[in-house]
Amino acid sequence: MIFAIKEINNSTELLPGIKLGYQIYDTCSSGLVAAHVAFQLSNGEDPMFYKNSNCSQNGKVMAVVGDSGSTSSLSMARIIGPFNIPQVSHFATCACLSDKQQYPTFFRTIPSDQFQADALAKLVKHFGWTWIGAVYSDSDYGNYGMASFLKAVHREGICVEYSESFFRTDPHTKIRRVADVIRRSTAMVVVAFTAAGDMSVLLQELARDPPPPRQWIGSEGWVTDPNFLRFSFCAGTIGVAIQQSVIPGLRDFLLDLSQSDVVASSVLNEFWEDAFNCSLKNSEVCDGTENIKLLKSPYTETSQLRISNMVYKAVYAIAHAIHNAVCEKTDGTTKCDKYIRLESKQVLIEHKKVNFSQNGYPVSFDANGDPVAFYELVNWKKSESGITELVTVGYYDASLPKGQELQIKRSITWVEGGTQVPVSVCSESCSPGTRKVLQKGKPICCYDCIPCPEGEISNTTDSPDCFPCSDEHWSNAKRDACLPKPVEFLSFDEVLAIILSTFSGLGVSLSIITAVIFFCHRTTPVVKANNSELSFLLLFSLTLCFLCSLTFIGAPSEWSCMLRHTAFGIIFVLCISCVLGKTIVVLMAFKATLPGSNVMKWFGPPQQRMTVVFFTFIQVFICTVWLVLSPPFPMKNLSTYK
């Protein structure tokens, strides 16, 4: 923060001619201390603003940077909000702070936990985990964050086996109970929405008796803390992290520390003594030979700044708001009125409008005072030397179209160094051919897979129901597809059809042979006496009768159905009519032997023909009426099979 303010004070473009002052407070992560500081800042009479300064204005505060915790930020926002003092936090992520009805002057450069919860839920969904456990800090950060996360996973159809809260100051028995829940759980994946201090207590307890392999998913509150990389059972952890950045010139500024600077600051005093293991007051006095440029510590590591970059952007956001309130550009020159009586409300109004880029990163705020949500996806990977390192493997960008927010760009090392995505489900997916049946008293992710009954199928994974096949189809053996039922009919290759065809052919052959013999001996008295005309007609009808059996073989059709019955009926009547005619002729012949009988003149050949035609016509008429009024048709028998 000091570095950013000095940069701004030395700038010729941002607030030229105006110097920003500052006062830094340590709230000690306490809501009470934060409230006390907020009251001091609100009254504008803090004497620390006037000490050794030449300020031309009073000590009224124009804006506040902080706090780093959600709970303390809530305390401050409630107090300074009525005074219209803008508050820009760099690490307070609670979604509750987006409520502009309660916190109208609160802004932040870090995304809201609402976006983080969505990112974590999409991360879990992306890898197909439907059965997870969750632990979270018993604080505003953890409680609100977990509430948002549980809503998000519920929308994604993910089940939570357990959800345990704890705080670093809880009794050891409670911490141990949470650790035991993790050890005994069946969920492979554990989502930890905690602050770093709380996570440290839990991991230390788990380290005493490491649990079975667990895939940890971390929130930005702890997943990038290098102090946790020493827990080997957490190797393979993935999580969301604040976007890292490099602030030009910051490292040189941090290394440009003299001993007089250290003595003048209680914070630097404590840092110096801890870094070089010496004292500025007591024994083992720091002798001034300590070289901070040779020191290797998080203080001098500025290549992957995350929280520091949020502070940097917060200071610049306030500076731009003040600049817009007191400066204007005329004829290409920016002029600022440093004697204007600036009110914090003016800064608040301008702060809502700020939109600029700093170090290539855009800075702006939406209606809720939140920035555009962007997270890096980080993975704890073991290097070849065996050291666990933090590696960026993707990102989450809330500004992208729906469904494309989560992007994985590099391979991920999973729990125990695995390369395959671990499986974390309550029940394995139900394959096609089965349906899901929920287990009584358990979440929707726990179910049994029941095979579909005969005649029903399911052709999708995790189908909730089996669907019946149509009447003309039946299910296959796997119950995942409907197959057409085979059409059963008397085909020519069946035994019965062969027998029928054989006898039919034999009958036709005998009829034809007989007809040939009759034709060859048609002039003989025997043939003449048999009425050759009726005999040939009878043989012809017999031939057709034998052929009628063939119409009952083969696939039924409308024409074959009509032909089967009508053809046989007409031909059979024709045949019987011929037999009847011949019988009557024989009868008349016996009666004609009596003296004086002239019976034969009443039943000569014309009458015989008329008899056959008459009876056959009656049958043709009956068949025609039948075909018109109620014709036969093929009927599908869907209940009886071979």
Secondary structure, 3 states (H helix, E strand, C coil): CHHHHHHHHCCCCCCCCCCCCCCCCCCCCCHHHHHHHHHHHHHCCCHHHCCCCCCCCCCCCCCEECCCCHHHHHHHHHHHHHHCCCEEECCCCCHHHHCCCCCCCEEECCCCHHHHHHHHHHHHHHCCCCEEEEEEECCHHHHHHHHHHHHHHHHCCCEEEEEEEECCCCCHHHHHHHHHHHHHCCCCEEEEECCHHHHHHHHHHHHHCCCCCCEEEECCCCCCCHHHCCCHHHCCCEEEEECCECCCCHHHHHHCCCHHHHHHCHHHHHHHHHHHCCECCCCCECCCCCCHHHCCCCCCCCCCECHHHHHHHHHHHHHHHHHHHHEEEECCEEEECCCCCCCHHHHHHHHCCCEEEECCEEEECCCCCCCCCEEEEEEEEECCCCCEEEEEEEEEECCCCCCCCEEECCCCCCHHHCCCCCCCCCCCCCCCCEEEEECCCCCCCCEEEEECCCCEECCCCCCCCCEECCCCEEECCCCCCEEECCCCCCCCCCHHHHHHHHHHHHHHHHHHHHHHHHHHCCCCHHHHHCCHHHHHHHHHHHHHHHHHHHHHCCCCCHHHHHHHHHHHHHHHHHHHHHHHHHHHHHHHHHHCCCCCCCHHHHCCHHHHHHHHHHHHHHHHHHHHHHHHHCCCCCCCCCCCCC
